[in-house]
Amino acid sequence: MTLFERLAEALHADAPVALVTRLDGARAGAKLLVTEAEAHGDLGTPGLNHAAAGEARALLAVGENAIRTFGEDGEPVGVEVRLFIAAYAPKPDMYVFGAIDFSRAMARIGKYLGYMVTVIDARPVFATKQRIPDADQVIVAWPDEFLAKAPVDARTALIILTHDVKFDIPVLQAALRTNAGYIGAMGSRRTHANRVDELRRIGISDADLARISAPIGLDIGARTPEETAISIAAEIIALRENRRGARLSEGTLPVHNDRAAVAAP
Amino acid sequence: MIDVLDTIERWRGEGQRVAVATVVAVEQSAPRDPGATMAVNERGDVTGSVSGGCVESAVYEEAQDAIASGRPRLVTYGISDADAISVGLTCGGTIHVFVERLDW
């Protein structure tokens, strides 16, 4: 089995895999394919292979691609060898709570952006794949109970469209116990003010309350479910990049953030 | 790589030799991030991209040469490059692209 075949197999299975390429010298192009348990290929020396595999697994954890420099035997302070590490982390999760028309549009744009989209609703009549065809999974569960057990990391987006205080408060409480990169909750300013009162009453701090994006989305005047989904998706991107979400034509910052390594998507 | 994977697999199934070009680093503002991949086969078909379209034709030439020679190379494009006028990036910035024949 060639390295490319191993890489293709892992990518098709959405399994974590990193491809390390040596950039310089007579051995430029040498490869090491790294999975969680194994490494295949040869970059030049056993020490270099070992060091590269460790670095590749660290990058897999955060889903970043980067150049790393080592000595010929993998010495961490060396500069002789430049390696490009392409880390293909599994898709990040987007959890959409509430199976409504907005969820259908959100699932669609979530897939488009490269998320693994799960829609969760406690009502079996609404939580069906027929209603949300683009979702990877549609699960019948109480949102807070689902979230207490679901895997969440800094790349995860939590989108709370339940829009009903009896669902919203428990799921927001559960959401704030995670390190999700995005927590958004649909509802008017008045609805959110009521939620904030209730969350404060049960002891949620101001710092935690500030993590909630509500009213949800960027201020683009979205009206339809599709427009609202775009507004939410744009807010997720803007927060990840620490941007304001204003018009580029009216700004002066560089169009793209300057960065050596990048998280995807 | 994921976006070009199916096409590369098809080309290899047809017995085509393939070169891949991968963005390995960007400086300042660049249109595609590290990891962006473009692939070329010996018939001249192209899939994927490494920029907003501004350096693809230059990368294509490097890829054809890599298919023929088997020699990998690291090439740099950008505003500081002597070729800036002919292949300069429309949005400024500099990109470093590793081009290699896919024989692994």
Interface residues (C-beta under 8 A of the other chain):
Chain A: T2 L3 F4 L7 A8 L11 H12 L19 T21 L23 D24 A28 G29 K31 G41 N65 A66 I67 F84 A86 Y88 P254 V255 H256 D258 A260 A261 V262 A264
Chain B: M1 I2 L5 I8 E9 R12 T22 V24 A25 E27 Q28 S29 A30 P31 D33 P34 G35 P72 R73 L74 C91 G93 F98 E100 L102 W104
